[in-house]
């Protein structure tokens, strides 16, 4: 299976959206880690997973390992890579 994506055929709006949602998701993992350390009101796991499902799976994976956050939760360890594969597949189906 070829996982390379040719972005030349994808609408610029989609590219901007994917960049933005991945930055937001990465930041959300970092903010939640900071809140966990400081005993603050947390970002829900459902919100983190929703951001990842909305296209931010790569940002979620990078945030999970960069901030060492949610790395022991099976739903994140398995779910985020599955979402990333699904996102790549969708991009391939869109003609990317």
Contact map, one row per residue, 1 for C-alpha under 8 A:
111000000000000000000000000000000000000000000000000000000000000000000000000000000000000000000000
111100000000000000000000000000000000000000000000000000000000000000000000000000000000000000000000
111110000000000000000000000000000000000000000000000000000000000000000000000000000000000100000000
011111000000000000000000000000000000000000000000000000000000000000000000000000000000000000000000
001111100000000000000000000000000000000000000000000000000000000000000000000000000000000100110001
000111111100000000000000000000000000000000000000000000000000000000000000000000000000000000000001
000011111100001000000000000000000000000000000000000000000000000000000000000000000000000000000001
000001111100000000000000000000000000000000000000000000000000000000000000000000000000000000000001
000001111110000000000000000000000000000000000000000000000000000000000000000000000000000000000011
000001111111011000000000000000000000000000000000000000000000000000000000000000000000000000000111
000000001111111000000000000000000000000000000000000000000000000000000000000000000000000000000000
000000000111111100000000000000000000000000000000000000000000000000000000000000000000000000000000
000000000011111110000000000000000000000000000000000000000000000000000000000000000000000000000000
000000000111111111000000000000000000000000000000000000000000000000000000000000000000000000000000
000000100111111111100000000000000000000000000000000000000000000000000000000000000000000000000000
000000000001111111110000000000000000000000000000000000000000000000000000000000000000000000000000
000000000000111111111000000000000000000000000000000000000000000000000000000000000000000000000000
000000000000011111111100000000000000000000000000000000110000000000000000000000000000000000000000
000000000000001111111110000000000000000000000000000000000000000000000000000000000000000000000000
000000000000000111111111000000000000000000000000000000000000000000000000000000000000000000000000
000000000000000011111111100000000000000000000000001001110010000000000000000000000000000000000000
000000000000000001111111110000000000000000000000000100111111000000000000000000000000000000000000
000000000000000000111111111000000000000000000000000000010010000000000000000000000000000000000000
000000000000000000011111111100000000000000000000001000010010000000000000000000000000000000000000
000000000000000000001111111110000000000000000001001100011011001000000000000000000000000000000000
000000000000000000000111111111000000000000000000000000010011111100000000000000000000000000000000
000000000000000000000011111111100000000000000000000000000000001000000000000000000000000000000000
000000000000000000000001111111110000000000100001000000000000000000000000000000000000000000000000
000000000000000000000000111111111000000000000001000000000001001100101000000000000000000000000000
000000000000000000000000011111111100000000000000000000000000001000101000000000000000000000000000
000000000000000000000000001111111110000000000000000000000000000000000000000000000000000000000000
000000000000000000000000000111111111000001100000000000000000000000000000000000000000000000000000
000000000000000000000000000011111111100000000000000000000000000000101000000000000000000000000000
000000000000000000000000000001111111110000000000000000000000000000000000000000000000000000000000
000000000000000000000000000000111111111111000000000000000000000000000000000000000000000000000000
000000000000000000000000000000011111111111000000000000000000000000000000000000000000000000000000
000000000000000000000000000000001111111100000000000000000000000000000000000000000000000000000000
000000000000000000000000000000000111111100000000000000000000000000000000000000000000000000000000
000000000000000000000000000000000011111110000000000000000000000000000000000000000000000000000000
000000000000000000000000000000000011111111000000000000000000000000000000000000000000000000000000
000000000000000000000000000000000011001111100000000000000000000000000000000000000000000000000000
000000000000000000000000000000010011000111110000000000000000000000000000000000000000000000000000
000000000000000000000000000100010000000011111011000000000000000000000000000000000000000000000000
000000000000000000000000000000000000000001111111000000000000000000000000000000000000000000000000
000000000000000000000000000000000000000000111111100000000000000000000000000000000000000000000000
000000000000000000000000000000000000000000011111110000000000000000000000000000000000000000000000
000000000000000000000000000000000000000000111111111000000000000000000000000000000000000000000000
000000000000000000000000100110000000000000111111111100000001000000000000000000000000000000000000
000000000000000000000000000000000000000000001111111110000000000000000000000100010000000000000000
000000000000000000000000000000000000000000000111111111000000000000000000000000000000000000000000
000000000000000000001001100000000000000000000011111111111000000000000000000000000000000000000000
000000000000000000000100100000000000000000000001111111111111000000000000000000010010000000000000
000000000000000000000000000000000000000000000000111111111000000000000000000000000010000000000000
000000000000000000001000000000000000000000000000011111111000000000000000000000000000000000000000
000000000000000001001100000000000000000000000000001111111000000000000000000000000000001000000000
000000000000000001001111110000000000000000000000001111111111000000000000000000000000000000000000
000000000000000000000100100000000000000000000000001111111111100000000000000000011011001000000000
000000000000000000000100000000000000000000000000000100011111110000000000000000010001000000000000
000000000000000000001111110000000000000000000000000100011111111000000000000000000000000000000000
000000000000000000000100110010000000000000000001000100011111111100000000000000010000000000000000
000000000000000000000000010000000000000000000000000000001111111110000000000000011000000000000000
000000000000000000000000010000000000000000000000000000000111111111000000000000000000000000000000
000000000000000000000000111011000000000000000000000000000011111111111000000000000000000000000000
000000000000000000000000010010000000000000000000000000000001111111111110000000000000000000000000
000000000000000000000000000000000000000000000000000000000000111111111010000000000000000000000000
000000000000000000000000000000000000000000000000000000000000011111111000000000000000000000000000
000000000000000000000000000011001000000000000000000000000000001111111000000000000000000000000000
000000000000000000000000000000000000000000000000000000000000001111111110000000000000000000000000
000000000000000000000000000011001000000000000000000000000000001111111110000000000000000000000000
000000000000000000000000000000000000000000000000000000000000000100011111100110000000000000000000
000000000000000000000000000000000000000000000000000000000000000110011111110110000000000000000000
000000000000000000000000000000000000000000000000000000000000000000000111110010000000000000000000
000000000000000000000000000000000000000000000000000000000000000000000111111110000000000000000000
000000000000000000000000000000000000000000000000000000000000000000000011111111100000000000000000
000000000000000000000000000000000000000000000000000000000000000000000000111111110000000000000000
000000000000000000000000000000000000000000000000100000000000000000000110111111110000000000000000
000000000000000000000000000000000000000000000000000000000000000000000111111111111000000000000000
000000000000000000000000000000000000000000000000000000000000000000000000011111111100000000000000
000000000000000000000000000000000000000000000000000000000000000000000000011111111110000000000000
000000000000000000000000000000000000000000000000100100001101100000000000001111111111000000000000
000000000000000000000000000000000000000000000000000000001000100000000000000011111111100000000000
000000000000000000000000000000000000000000000000000000000000000000000000000001111111110000000000
000000000000000000000000000000000000000000000000000110001000000000000000000000111111111000000000
000000000000000000000000000000000000000000000000000000001100000000000000000000011111111100000000
000000000000000000000000000000000000000000000000000000000000000000000000000000001111111110000000
000000000000000000000000000000000000000000000000000000000000000000000000000000000111111111000000
000000000000000000000000000000000000000000000000000000101000000000000000000000000011111111100000
001010000000000000000000000000000000000000000000000000000000000000000000000000000001111111110000
000000000000000000000000000000000000000000000000000000000000000000000000000000000000111111111000
000000000000000000000000000000000000000000000000000000000000000000000000000000000000011111111100
000010000000000000000000000000000000000000000000000000000000000000000000000000000000001111111111
000010000000000000000000000000000000000000000000000000000000000000000000000000000000000111111111
000000000000000000000000000000000000000000000000000000000000000000000000000000000000000011111111
000000000100000000000000000000000000000000000000000000000000000000000000000000000000000001111111
000000001100000000000000000000000000000000000000000000000000000000000000000000000000000000111111
000011111100000000000000000000000000000000000000000000000000000000000000000000000000000000111111
